[in-house]
Amino acid sequence: MMFSPLPGRLVGQALEWIPALLATVVVWPWRACTGIWPVVAYTLGMADQSGYLYLATVGGRAAADTLALQWAADIGRHGRPQGVEPAEVVADRTDLTGL
């Protein structure tokens, strides 16, 4: 059988979603009260290269949305966000041979 029975799948999905929803109940109000919003971007390397992780913390959701849109445009044009250095190198995620 390719798929697990329906009750088993529902339990598995609930175990994945419930912690995420509970975390959201805590994280969103904390961000709204403190005004601290993280912005995260990953750029992926080619088949044999590593990618990069870019991080920034801004004040307010509007600033976070603006920076995320700017980074997306920069990545589309230049392959990486402009004016910021990567926080770390991330392993190549395009290699699917191990799956």
FIGU-229020 format. One record per atom (N, C-alpha, C): z, x negated, y. Coordinates in steps of 0.001 Angstrom, whole numbers, plus 500000, padded with zeros to 6 digits. Layout:
<rs>
ZXY;...
</rs>
This chain:
<rs>
500000499156498827;500000500000500000;500000499106501242;499070499351502158;498950498507503345;500056498745504359;500444499991504541;501431500325505553;502705500807504885;503829500527505540;505088501023504994;505168502529505210;505992503212504430;506129504656504607;506575504998506019;506247506190506458;506504506623507821;507964506454508248;508972506903507481;510356506720507945;510716505252508171;510229504384507315;510509502959507478;509875502391508739;508661502828509031;507993502369510255;508714502873511498;509178504117511453;509880504676512612;511191503941512869;511895503598511823;513143502844511983;512840501467512564;511814500827512058;511437499508512583;511051499559514049;510284500584514407;509895500724515812;511098501020516688;512008501834516214;513217502139516989;514054500888517193;514142500045516163;514920498813516297;514284497840517290;512990497958517512;512323497123518507;512482497695519908;512374498994520063;512345499614521387;513719499893521977;514698500226521169;516022500575521700;516641499420522483;516661498184521974;517227497093522789;516461496870524092;515149497032524052;514360496849525275;514712497915526310;514865499151525868;515229500217526796;516636500028527347;517565499593526505;518929499343526975;518965498193527978;518165497163527725;518104496053528674;517529496509530004;516554497390529965;515953497904531192;516985498652532030;517866499385531387;518908500132532091;519821499192532873;519993497980532394;520843497000533068;520045496161534059;518868495698533664;518111494732534466;517551495353535747;516959496519535671;516347497106536872;517357497356537984;518502497979537707;519483498147538793;519994496812539336;520164495819538456;520626494504538912;519602493904539872;518341494000539538;517297493475540426;517272494241541744;517414495547541669;517392496350542890;518571496015543797;519739495774543229;520936495462544035;520895494051544609;520463493092543819;520462491700544277;519206491349545065;518121492062544816;516865491767545493;516141490557544922;516585490070543774;515976488892543152;515019489353542056;513745489003542217;512715489404541263;511982488170540745;511923487979539428;511174486855538878;509687487186538751;508866486183538933;507429486304538695;507077485209537691;506409485596536613;506083484668535526;504594484768535222;503955483618535041;502543483593534649;502355482519533585;501546482836532606;501156481874531580;499662481640531715;499263480388531684;497843480079531558;497649479482530176;496623479904529498;496363479429528154;495357478304528189;495577477338527325;494644476235527221;493468476604526349;492550475682526223;491424475874525317;491946475713523891;491059475718522928;491470475725521523;492391474558521155;492218473421521781;493031472261521407;493940471798522544;494181472623523515;495006472238524651;496216473146524769;497222472650525456;498393473463525735;498160474260527008;498940475306527179;498899476088528396;500101475742529258;500297476490530319;501385476207531240;502118477490531609;503400477319531901;504252478411532346;504567478199533817;504332479215534622;504637479162536049;505717480192536343;506742479782537087;507865480657537429;508118480625538920;508515481761539454;508959481837540847;509938482995540953;510873482879541859;511811483957542147;511636484330543607;511428485617543858;511194486087545220;512176487198545552;512287487491546839;513171488551547290;512422489855547439;512730490817546583;512139492144546694;510981492379545758;510855493632545362;509793493991544428;508416493879545062;508295494249546312;506990494164546972;506500492717547008;507399491786547293;507026490366547303;506628489906545908;507330490391544877;506990490024543504;505613490572543127;505344491819543498;504031492402543214;502921491636543919;503151491276545181;502162490530545956;501890489170545329;502961488458544951;502785487141544339;502079487247542993;502409488260542199;501754488429540903;500253488670541083;499888489487542059;498464489722542331;497769488459542829;498465487692543665;497896486436544170;497683485448543026;498685485318542154;498548484411541019;497416484860540098;497295486157539874;496215486650539012;494853486290539598;494709486452540902;493448486087541559;493203484586541466;494255483787541693;494124482328541603;493730481895540199;494360482492539192;494044482133537806;492600482517537489;492161483652537990;490769484054537779;489779483110538423;490103482601539625;489188481709540347;489314480251539935;490573479771539808;490817478340539642;491410477954538288;491787478935537477;492374478626536179;493874478434536210;494474478453537408;495933478320537540;496347478776538925;497622479170539081;498095479527540420;498036478329541357;497628478553542576;497505477476543550;498832477281544292;499151476034544591;500325475720545395;501633475720544640;501602475766543328;502827475731542532;502584474879541293;503579474103540950;503486473260539759;504012474031538551;503477473762537366;503970474470536186;505425474114535886;506187475100535420;507584474876535063;507684474123533738;506764474397532832;506756473697531548;505410473880530862;505195473046529869;503998473137529046;504342474042527868;503459474959527555;503674475842526393;502662475491525329;503062475679524115;502191475332522976;500913476165523008;499884475605522445;498595476310522351;498792477605521582;498410478729522174;498560480030521515;497231480571521017;496173479808521162;494869480300520737;494538479904519308;495354479042518687;495068478595517323;495552479676516348;494633480341515721;494964481415514797;494820480991513336;494644479705513072;494427479261511705;495665479428510840;496846479438511443;498072479565510661;498427480993510293;497628481947510748;497953483353510454;497433483785509124;
</rs>
